[in-house]
Structure formats: structure tokens, C-alpha cells
Amino acid sequence: MITVVGLGPGSKDALTIGVLEILKSNKNIYFRTEKHPNVKYLESMGVKFNTYDNFYEEYNNFDHIYKAIAEDLIKIYQQEGDLVYAVPGHPLVAEKSVTILLELCKENGIEARLMPSVSFVDAVIESLRIDPIEGVKIIDAFDIREQVMDKRLGVIITQVYNKFIASEVKLALCEYYSDDSDIYFVRAAGIQGEESIRKIKLYDLDRQEDIDYLTSIYIPKDLKGPKDFKDLINVMSTLRSENGCMWDLEQTHESLKRGLVEECYEVIEAIDEMDDNKLIEELGD
């Protein structure tokens, strides 16, 4: 059996009794990384382990690293038998190596067991005193360009672990938020004596000197922020509702034909005149 355990967000108080007992009673243990605040505590408890930190130097991107880790664990299991794989936080929260490992276990007929722990998301939510039921979106900083922001939700962005990543996150967020928007810089959430939470401006994100692998950011929901496509849909729904604009309600596809022809000529005229402001106005019409 391959047992996957979570080490919690960083405080030893967040380690579950079950996880601690598994780590103390097993010898064939592999940590994804030893860069975790609980490592010294676990070593003091007699826990011995191997790590995959060297894989971060051997491979050029994280997808390859996580795939290689999962494949290596399968190989070790096939050669040596039962093992324990330990990851920061909760095994199923922002841990792609675990996702890949579980898929490989299924393909190879290997029994996999999950032992959950407190996730970094729990720690961030607790530290910021926010209620996730009001709407929270969780994003990996590496996937920021693939995401669509929604000002109606609070957003937690994880793995903002150096200034380069912070800069990429800042640039992506500036497409949706004002650069002077207030965000929360969260480092070492839940770790007594190390936790740092402060409100900063978005444009200052990559200027923080204490960015490291324990860094996340939180953007509160902002219903007064810049309008987006959802706002446009809401306006259209209002105009077309029973209590909306009477002219809009009276229109059909047939009734719009004449106006569309006229507007098309005006758009073409604006293009011919190379008048951008006029073009914007006519396209708006």
C-alpha cells in the first residue's frame, strides 16, 4: 500500500495524531520536500525520511517534476513494498504530484490510502477571519494565466514563492483589478512567531522582501470594481425584463435589420476615416 499523508500548513499543532503515528511507525518514508516548518519537529520525534528536493534541480518545469516523483514512488513500491509519501498541507489541495500518483496507483492496481491534514487554505482562512461560504476561489500561481477572475468572489492565490512569480501574478491581476487595489500578503499562515499578514497595494506585490515558499495572497471580493462581462449580461437582462426598456422589449430580429444596415455603413465610414473614437462609438451603437 502507498499511504499519502499531509504535513499541515506549517504549525506542529496542525499535524493530526493519525499522520504523526504513521510517520513514527514507518521506515520507508518519502517527503516531496524537506522545505517545511514541521520537518525539524518530526526529526526530533525520530522520523527518518528521504526527499525529492533533488528533482527540482534535475527537471526544468513543475509538471515534469511531479510526474517524475509519482513514477519514482510507483517504482519504489514495486521493488520494496509499502511506503509513505508526505506532502505539505493537505494531500488533495494544490498537490499535483498526489493527483498523478493516485492515477498511477489506479492504473497499476496499487492500493492507495489518504491521510488528510489541515491545508494551507484552512490556515489562510483562519488567519484572515474569512468565511468561505461567502465565496472563495483558490488558484495556483502557476495557472494564473489560465484563470478568469471574478470580482464577486474572494481569491486566494497560492505558491507565490518568489519575486518572479509575484510579478507574473501582479501583471495577470492588473488585467482585472486596478493596480492600486488592496490585497492581503500572507506569509507563514498559522505558524506562531512567523506569520505575517499585511494589506498592500497590488502594484507593490513583487516588491515585498519576505516572499518565499510560504507566501499566498488574498484579494477580497470587490463589487464596486471595474465592470466586467457579467455586468454587461446583467444590464442586458434588466433591459429585456418586464420592467426594462420598452423600446428594447418591442424589438425583434426583423425590426433590427434596418438599423443594423445603417450602423454598418457608419462603422465602415469610421474605419475609412481611421477615426478610432468614432469607431468605438459606432461599434457601441
C-alpha positions as CSV (number, residue, x, y, z in Angstrom):
1,M,0.0,0.0,0.0
2,I,1.1,3.6,-0.7
3,T,-0.1,5.9,2.1
4,V,-0.2,9.6,1.3
5,V,-0.2,12.0,4.3
6,G,-0.4,15.7,4.7
7,L,2.1,17.6,6.9
8,G,-0.2,20.6,7.5
9,P,0.5,24.2,6.7
10,G,3.5,24.5,9.0
11,S,2.5,24.5,12.6
12,K,3.1,21.3,14.6
13,D,-0.3,21.9,16.2
14,A,-1.9,21.3,12.8
15,L,-0.4,17.8,12.4
16,T,-3.1,15.2,13.0
17,I,-2.4,12.4,15.5
18,G,-3.0,9.9,12.8
19,V,-0.4,11.3,10.5
20,L,2.1,11.6,13.3
21,E,1.6,8.0,14.3
22,I,2.1,6.8,10.7
23,L,5.3,8.8,10.3
24,K,6.7,7.5,13.6
25,S,5.8,3.9,12.9
26,N,7.1,3.6,9.3
27,K,10.6,3.5,7.9
28,N,10.0,3.7,4.1
29,I,9.0,7.4,4.0
30,Y,9.4,10.0,1.2
31,F,8.8,13.7,1.6
32,R,8.1,15.8,-1.6
33,T,10.3,18.4,0.0
34,E,12.1,19.0,3.3
35,K,11.4,22.7,3.0
36,H,8.6,22.7,5.5
37,P,8.4,24.2,9.0
38,N,7.4,20.8,10.6
39,V,10.5,19.0,9.4
40,K,12.7,19.8,12.4
41,Y,9.9,18.8,14.8
42,L,9.4,15.5,13.0
43,E,13.2,14.8,13.0
44,S,13.2,15.4,16.8
45,M,10.4,12.8,17.1
46,G,12.7,10.3,15.4
47,V,11.1,10.4,11.9
48,K,13.6,9.5,9.2
49,F,12.8,10.1,5.6
50,N,14.0,10.6,2.0
51,T,13.2,13.7,0.0
52,Y,12.6,14.7,-3.7
53,D,14.3,18.1,-3.4
54,N,16.9,17.0,-5.9
55,F,14.3,16.5,-8.6
56,Y,13.7,20.3,-8.6
57,E,17.2,20.7,-9.9
58,E,17.0,17.8,-12.4
59,Y,13.8,18.9,-14.2
60,N,13.0,22.2,-15.9
61,N,9.3,22.5,-15.0
62,F,7.0,21.5,-12.3
63,D,4.8,19.3,-14.4
64,H,7.8,17.1,-15.2
65,I,8.9,17.1,-11.5
66,Y,5.6,16.0,-10.2
67,K,5.2,13.3,-12.9
68,A,8.8,12.0,-12.1
69,I,8.1,11.9,-8.4
70,A,4.9,9.9,-8.9
71,E,6.6,7.5,-11.3
72,D,9.5,7.0,-8.9
73,L,7.2,6.2,-6.0
74,I,5.4,3.6,-8.1
75,K,8.8,2.1,-9.0
76,I,9.9,2.0,-5.3
77,Y,6.7,0.4,-4.2
78,Q,7.1,-2.3,-6.8
79,Q,10.6,-3.0,-5.6
80,E,10.3,-2.5,-1.9
81,G,6.6,-2.7,-0.9
82,D,4.6,-0.4,1.3
83,L,5.7,3.2,1.6
84,V,4.6,6.6,2.9
85,Y,4.6,9.8,0.8
86,A,4.3,13.0,2.7
87,V,3.4,16.4,1.3
88,P,2.9,19.9,2.7
89,G,-0.7,20.9,3.7
90,H,-3.5,18.5,2.7
91,P,-2.7,15.8,0.1
92,L,-5.6,16.8,-2.2
93,V,-5.1,20.6,-2.0
94,A,-2.7,22.0,-4.7
95,E,-0.7,18.8,-4.8
96,K,-0.4,17.7,-8.4
97,S,2.1,15.0,-7.6
98,V,-0.5,13.3,-5.4
99,T,-3.1,13.6,-8.2
100,I,-0.7,11.9,-10.7
101,L,0.3,9.3,-8.1
102,L,-3.3,8.3,-7.4
103,E,-3.9,7.9,-11.2
104,L,-0.8,5.7,-11.5
105,C,-1.9,3.6,-8.5
106,K,-5.2,3.0,-10.2
107,E,-3.6,2.1,-13.5
108,N,-1.2,-0.4,-11.7
109,G,-3.7,-1.9,-9.3
110,I,-1.9,-0.5,-6.3
111,E,-3.9,0.3,-3.1
112,A,-3.6,3.9,-2.1
113,R,-4.6,5.4,1.2
114,L,-5.0,9.1,2.0
115,M,-4.5,10.6,5.5
116,P,-5.7,14.2,5.4
117,S,-4.4,17.1,7.4
118,V,-5.0,20.8,7.8
119,S,-4.5,22.5,4.5
120,F,-2.8,25.9,3.9
121,V,-6.2,27.1,2.8
122,D,-7.6,26.4,6.3
123,A,-4.7,28.3,7.8
124,V,-5.2,31.3,5.4
125,I,-8.9,31.4,6.1
126,E,-8.4,31.3,9.8
127,S,-5.7,34.0,9.8
128,L,-7.8,36.3,7.6
129,R,-11.0,35.6,9.5
130,I,-13.0,35.0,6.3
131,D,-16.0,32.7,5.8
132,P,-15.5,30.6,2.6
133,I,-19.3,30.1,2.3
134,E,-19.4,33.7,1.1
135,G,-17.4,32.6,-2.0
136,V,-13.7,32.0,-2.3
137,K,-11.8,30.9,-5.4
138,I,-8.4,29.2,-4.9
139,I,-5.8,29.5,-7.7
140,D,-2.3,28.1,-8.1
141,A,0.1,31.0,-9.1
142,F,1.5,28.8,-11.9
143,D,-2.0,28.7,-13.5
144,I,-2.8,32.4,-13.1
145,R,-2.9,33.0,-16.9
146,E,-5.4,30.2,-17.4
147,Q,-7.9,31.7,-14.9
148,V,-10.7,34.2,-15.2
149,M,-11.0,36.4,-12.2
150,D,-14.4,37.2,-10.7
151,K,-14.7,40.3,-8.5
152,R,-17.8,38.7,-6.8
153,L,-15.5,36.1,-5.1
154,G,-12.6,36.4,-2.8
155,V,-9.5,34.9,-4.4
156,I,-6.6,33.0,-2.6
157,I,-3.5,32.6,-4.8
158,T,-1.0,30.0,-3.6
159,Q,2.6,29.3,-4.4
160,V,3.7,32.9,-4.8
161,Y,7.1,31.7,-3.8
162,N,9.5,34.3,-5.3
163,K,9.5,37.8,-6.8
164,F,9.4,36.5,-10.4
165,I,6.2,34.6,-9.8
166,A,4.8,37.5,-7.8
167,S,5.5,39.8,-10.8
168,E,3.6,37.4,-13.1
169,V,0.7,37.2,-10.7
170,K,0.6,41.0,-10.4
171,L,0.6,41.5,-14.2
172,A,-2.2,39.0,-14.6
173,L,-4.3,40.5,-11.9
174,C,-3.9,44.0,-13.3
175,E,-6.0,42.9,-16.3
176,Y,-8.9,42.5,-13.9
177,Y,-8.2,44.8,-11.0
178,S,-7.0,48.4,-10.5
179,D,-3.3,48.4,-9.8
180,D,-4.0,50.3,-6.6
181,S,-6.4,47.7,-5.3
182,D,-5.9,46.5,-1.8
183,I,-4.8,42.9,-1.4
184,Y,-3.5,40.9,1.5
185,F,0.0,39.5,1.6
186,V,0.0,36.3,3.7
187,R,3.2,34.6,4.8
188,A,3.5,31.5,7.0
189,A,-0.2,31.5,7.8
190,G,-0.9,29.7,11.1
191,I,2.7,29.4,12.2
192,Q,3.2,31.1,15.5
193,G,6.1,33.5,15.6
194,E,6.5,33.5,11.8
195,E,3.0,34.5,10.5
196,S,2.9,37.8,8.7
197,I,-0.3,39.3,7.2
198,R,-0.5,42.8,5.8
199,K,-2.6,44.9,3.5
200,I,-0.7,46.1,0.5
201,K,-1.4,47.7,-2.9
202,L,-1.5,45.3,-5.9
203,Y,1.3,47.2,-7.6
204,D,3.6,46.6,-4.6
205,L,3.2,42.8,-4.6
206,D,6.5,41.9,-6.2
207,R,8.3,44.5,-4.0
208,Q,7.9,42.5,-0.8
209,E,11.2,41.4,0.7
210,D,10.0,38.3,2.5
211,I,8.4,36.4,-0.3
212,D,9.1,32.7,-0.1
213,Y,7.6,29.2,-0.4
214,L,5.1,30.0,2.4
215,T,3.6,33.0,0.7
216,S,0.0,33.3,-0.6
217,I,-2.1,36.4,-1.4
218,Y,-5.8,37.1,-0.9
219,I,-7.9,39.5,-3.0
220,P,-11.2,40.4,-1.3
221,K,-14.3,40.5,-3.5
222,D,-14.9,44.0,-4.9
223,L,-18.4,44.6,-6.2
224,K,-17.5,48.2,-6.9
225,G,-14.6,47.3,-9.0
226,P,-14.3,47.7,-12.8
227,K,-17.3,46.4,-14.8
228,D,-16.9,43.0,-16.5
229,F,-18.8,40.8,-18.9
230,K,-21.1,39.6,-16.2
231,D,-22.2,43.2,-15.5
232,L,-23.0,43.6,-19.2
233,I,-25.1,40.4,-19.1
234,N,-26.9,41.8,-16.1
235,V,-27.6,45.1,-17.8
236,M,-29.0,43.3,-20.9
237,S,-31.2,41.1,-18.7
238,T,-32.6,44.2,-17.0
239,L,-33.3,46.0,-20.2
240,R,-35.1,42.9,-21.6
241,S,-37.0,42.1,-18.4
242,E,-40.7,43.0,-17.9
243,N,-39.7,46.2,-16.1
244,G,-36.9,47.1,-18.6
245,C,-36.7,49.4,-21.5
246,M,-39.9,49.4,-23.5
247,W,-38.1,50.0,-26.9
248,D,-35.9,47.0,-26.2
249,L,-38.8,44.8,-25.4
250,E,-40.6,45.7,-28.7
251,Q,-37.6,44.8,-30.9
252,T,-37.4,41.6,-33.0
253,H,-34.7,40.3,-35.4
254,E,-36.8,41.8,-38.2
255,S,-37.2,45.2,-36.7
256,L,-33.4,45.5,-36.1
257,K,-32.5,44.9,-39.7
258,R,-32.8,48.5,-40.9
259,G,-30.9,49.9,-38.0
260,L,-28.1,47.3,-38.4
261,V,-27.6,48.2,-42.1
262,E,-27.3,51.9,-41.2
263,E,-24.9,51.2,-38.3
264,C,-22.7,49.0,-40.5
265,Y,-22.2,51.9,-43.0
266,E,-21.3,54.2,-40.2
267,V,-18.8,51.7,-38.9
268,I,-17.2,51.4,-42.3
269,E,-17.1,55.2,-42.6
270,A,-15.2,55.4,-39.3
271,I,-12.7,52.7,-40.5
272,D,-12.2,54.6,-43.8
273,E,-11.6,57.8,-41.8
274,M,-9.2,56.0,-39.4
275,D,-11.1,57.6,-36.6
276,D,-10.7,55.3,-33.6
277,N,-13.0,57.3,-31.3
278,K,-15.8,57.3,-33.9
279,L,-15.2,53.6,-34.5
280,I,-15.6,52.9,-30.8
281,E,-18.8,54.9,-30.7
282,E,-20.3,53.2,-33.8
283,L,-19.4,49.7,-32.6
284,G,-21.1,50.6,-29.4
285,D,-24.3,51.6,-31.3
